[in-house]
Amino acid sequence: MVEVYELLTVMVSLIVVKLFHWIYQSKNPKPNEKLPPGSMGFPIIGETFEFMKPHDAFQFPTFIKERIIRYGPIFRTSLFGAKVIISTDIELNMEIAKTNHAPGLTKSIAQLFGENNLFFQSKESHKHVRNLTFQLLGSQGLKLSVMQDIDLLTRTHMEEGARRGCLDVKEISSKILIECLAKKVTGDMEPEAAKELALCWRCFPSGWFRFPLNLPGTGVYKMMKARKRMLHLLKETILKKRASGEELGEFFKIIFEGAETMSVDNAIEYIYTLFLLANETTPRILAATIKLISDNPKVMKELHREHEGIVRGKTEKETSITWEEYKSMTFTQMVINESLRITSTAPTVFRIFDHEFQVGSYKIPAGWIFMGYPNNHFNPKTYDDPLVFNPWRWEGKDLGAIVSRTYIPFGAGSRQCVGAEFAKLQMAIFIHHLSRDRWSMKIGTTILRNFVLMFPNGCEVQFLKDTEVDNSSGSNPDCCNG
């Protein structure tokens, strides 16, 4: 009995010693490493919980602000089991964005997208899928093919919302996005198949930044299960249509008719990724933009004036927005630019160091993840009263630019968001149709961020009749159930 007790004592002692050694190693770099200052937190979990605390969506998180004061604009930490360098230095962010091409994926995100994903493999494969995407979602593709579909879907969903008296901005924006892309990918679908595909996308788990534990009940397990179902649905639909000789959507024609074709499995992975990236980002940014407009009556009034002017110049038969009208929405583009600026309180540059990198006197080993925050969006030397939502600050500026040293909402370099123009188009068309009505956002709507934008009380817009007073403090129980 004494021997067993002594053995257990020795084992516990060894575990404790190992644990403290692990903690020491995680907090202290090796003697030959000169890393930026910072703390690695606890073993494995690092500083993840503090990093992920919800915060005001229009302010940098306390986690970042406190560490800038303590360590300066560049510091090290540990998040989601990965070693991370965080930077708010715009010069470094732009240098990393332009010279480093490897995407900074945590293990959970790498699992979600898959190891054979062309978006995240070699520089060459990424360039190939970017070119494909630009053919559909670049300016020419939007003008010739996508814009009319987005316009019709937005008008249809907006009219349904007006009849109900309300709509959930994020939910409706997601529906529009999915229905548009599904048509471009698969062509005409049977109603039940289309409904299942749309439901699968809308119910896809959000919050991709997690610990990489693929065990039943964990978030990663749910994401991987949803991924498997989504890929199966897409593949089944595509193969069935090809076998029967039915036409696929424009996007698959572009993929399979190009000089550099890809396998069906790679094509389905590519489409899955495109859906996933678009659906996780644009609906949330749009909902935040509508909230900012709702809180600023002067902005709402100017938008109403601009879009009434566009409608007034049309005949009864001219219901669709033309490309020229879209390009004439000057104030709308100012609103979108300002919203993208003020909501960029998360990193917009993600890379992984594929070789040792020198930053001043620091040396960052290969394998560390880099997160660049757009601190320049909140620099008072560049933007007067940077925490104030003021679309008029963009007056006279190039509204088509999506990246500069003072503005990087879509990232920069070779990994700059390929769907930037598509996102801005969808936002502008949604604002156009909404601005033709009298509306308000439900009182109590709040926007938080724990890396992604969150709407704990929903993001419901309520339509007002001319004779109605604003009773937006209440919620219509029938809203957003359709």
Salt bridges, closest charged atoms under 4 A:
GLU47 OE2 - ARG67 NH2 3.00
GLU50 OE1 - ARG67 NH2 3.25
GLU66 OE1 - ARG67 NH1 3.95
GLU91 OE1 - ARG405 NH1 3.11
ASP149 OD1 - LYS183 NZ 3.66
ASP149 OD2 - LYS184 NZ 2.71
ASP151 OD2 - ARG155 NH1 3.09
ASP151 OD1 - HIS433 NE2 2.63
GLU160 OE1 - HIS157 ND1 3.79
GLU171 OE2 - ARG202 NE 2.98
GLU179 OE1 - HIS157 NE2 3.28
GLU196 OE2 - ARG229 NH2 3.82
GLU236 OE2 - HIS232 NE2 3.96
GLU246 OE1 - LYS241 NZ 3.95
GLU247 OE1 - LYS253 NZ 3.18
GLU250 OE2 - LYS184 NZ 2.92
GLU260 OE1 - HIS128 ND1 3.66
ASP265 OD1 - LYS235 NZ 2.90
GLU269 OE2 - ARG227 NH2 2.94
GLU280 OE1 - ARG284 NH2 3.90
ASP295 OD2 - LYS291 NZ 3.26
GLU302 OE2 - ARG305 NH2 2.57
GLU306 OE2 - HIS307 NE2 3.95
GLU325 OE1 - LYS314 NZ 2.87
GLU338 OE2 - ARG341 NH2 2.89
GLU338 OE2 - ARG393 NE 2.91
ASP354 OD1 - HIS355 ND1 2.67
